[in-house]
């Protein structure tokens, strides 16, 4: 029979891994969203520049 503390810490480790995976996915999505918005802003600036020329 294993120690109940071992099982607890094993499950805690899985929980920490899941949280870190979720945070990494959120960071990646945030980065992608910010990148997309930066591209949109750059495109809008190019349009304004062309209209002003």
Buried (B, 14 or more C-beta within 10 A) or exposed (E): EEEEEEEEEEEEEEEEEEEEEEEEEEEEEEEEEEEEEEEEEEEEEEEEEEEEE
